[in-house]
Amino acid sequence: MPRCYQLVGVPASGKSTWVKNQEWAVDCVIVSTDEFVENYAREVGSTYSAVFEEYMPTAVRLMADKVVEAREAGKDIIWDQTSTTEKSRVRKFNMLPDYEHIAVVFNTPDRAELDVRLSGRPGKHIPKRVVDSMIEGFEMPSTSEGFIQVWFAQ
């Protein structure tokens, strides 16, 4: 049975970096709206932040298409989004009902470290209030949601 690894963590908690360091994940399909927003920004000579609002609906559609293609091919998927609430994770379960789901949880760095990481992303600004809202509303994933395992990234 194919697997979906749902990454769970606030922006700059290390999700995308973790994916790049997983040798076992080479055959997985990695899905992320960031990929599409970043590519579009490059294509038009702009920044992630500048095109975010305008392009995000398109990025969501493109990401969903990529999920469907991976599902139809029976590929394992790494879903690289914040997924910090149960509601956001339910959508992923609904798109992939025949998959085993594993949550990969990323600790939120202390505020000083998080601010350094966020500021180290030129052209990709996430408002402090948005990050604070994600931290405040963070819901720890569990097997009762349907995950077969919950991993804690190191």
N, C-alpha and C positions, 0 to 999 in steps of 0.2 A: 504494500500500500504506500503511495507517495506521501511525503511529509511536507508540511508547511511550518517553517520556523518563523514565528511572529516575534520580531524584536520589540521590546518594551522599554522605553526610556525617553527622558526629555531630550530636547535638542542639545547636542554637544556632550552627550553622556558616553559616546564611544561606539555607537552602533555600526556606522559605516566603516570605521577603522577595524572593528572586530571582524566584520565580514571579510575584509581584504586579507586578514591574517589566518583565515580558516582554510587550510589546504584541502580538507575533505569536501569543501563546498564548491569545488571547481566545476562540477557538473550541475549545480543548482542554478535555477533561474532567479536572479535577484530583481525584485520589483520595488520601485521607489518613485514617488512623484518628483523627488529632488533631481533624479537623473534627467528627467524630461525638461524640467525648468532650467537646470544648468545648461543643458545642450541648446535649448532655445535661446537663452541669454547670450551664449557664445555666438550662435548663428547670426543674431541681430546686432552684435557688438555692444551688448548691454550687461547689466548685472542681474543676479538672481533676485535681489530686492526690488529692482526697478521693474521687472517683468512679472513678479510673483502674482499679484492680484489679477492682472489681465490674463495670464497664461495658465493659472492653476486649474480652471475647469478642463482645459484641453489636456493638461498633464494627468489629471485624474482619469479621464477617458482613455488616454494612451496606456496608462498603467493597468487599468481594468482589462484592456485588450490583451496586454502582455500576460496577465494572469490567466485569461481564458486560453490563450495559445499554449501556455505551459501546462494547464490542466488537461487540455485535449491531447497533449503529447505525453501525459503521465509523468511529468518532471517534478522533482522536488523543488520547492520554492523557499526562498528567504525573503520575507516581507519586511523591508527596511523603512519603517515609519515609526512615529512615536508610540502609537497604540497604548497610550497611558490610561485609557478608560475601558471598562468592560464593553460599553456601547460601541466603541471603535473596533474592538476585537471581534464582536459578533458579526459585523459585516464581512470580515475575512472568513469566519467559519461558514457563513452563508454562501459565499462564493466558492468555497472548497469543501463541500459536505463529505466527500469521499476521501478526504485526506486525514492523516494523523497530524495533529497540531501540537507543536512544542513551543512554549513561551521561553524566550531568552531575555532575562531581566538585567537591566543595566542600572547600577547605583547612580544616584544623582550626586555629582561631585559637590563639595562644599561651595558656597556661593562665590567665594573669591576665585577658586579654580574654574568654576563654571563661567564666570565673567571673562576670565582670561581666554578660555577656549572659544567662547562666543565671539570675542573681539578679534580672534585670530582667523576669522573667516571673512576676508575682504569681499565686499559686495554682497554679503549675505547677512543682513541684519534682521534679527528676530527681536521684536519689542520686549522689553523687560516684563511688562505686564502679561504678555502671552506666555512667557516661560514661567513666571510666577504662578499663573493660573494652572498650568500643567503640573507644576510641582504640588500645588495645593490640592488639585483634583486627582492626583495619581491613585489608581486602584491596582493593588497587587494582583496579578493573574493567579489563578488556581486551577486545580484539576476539576473542581466543580463547574467551571465554565466549559469544560470539554477538552482541555489540554491533557495529553497523555503524560506529559512531563513538564516541569518548570525548572529551567536551568538558570543559574546565576553567573553571568559573565564575569570573568576575572580581569 
